[in-house]
Amino acid sequence: MDGFQLGTALDETLLTTVAQVTGGAYQQAGDAAALADSTRSIDLRLTTEKEPIELTAPFAAVALLLLTLGGLLGLRWHGRIV
């Protein structure tokens, strides 16, 4: 970095655990050739998974907004909410 060499120590057990949890693989690359081999084996396809989304909160927020709007309009038109 900026003309200097840096020595770092990697926590290989942590990297292996992160790779397993995220569905990947940890590969140690000791030199440039090993790094090139490991980068060639990377699958670059985009994958998607369908997950159900909870929509209760947005519907409840819209309902609360409509109730508030109805109450304010009733108060303005008739001088009372009910």
ABEGO torsion letter per residue (X at the ends): XGGBBBBBBBBAAAAAAAAAAAGBBBBBBABAAAAAAAAAABBABBBBBBBBBBAAAAAAAAAAAAAAAAAAAAAAAAGBAX
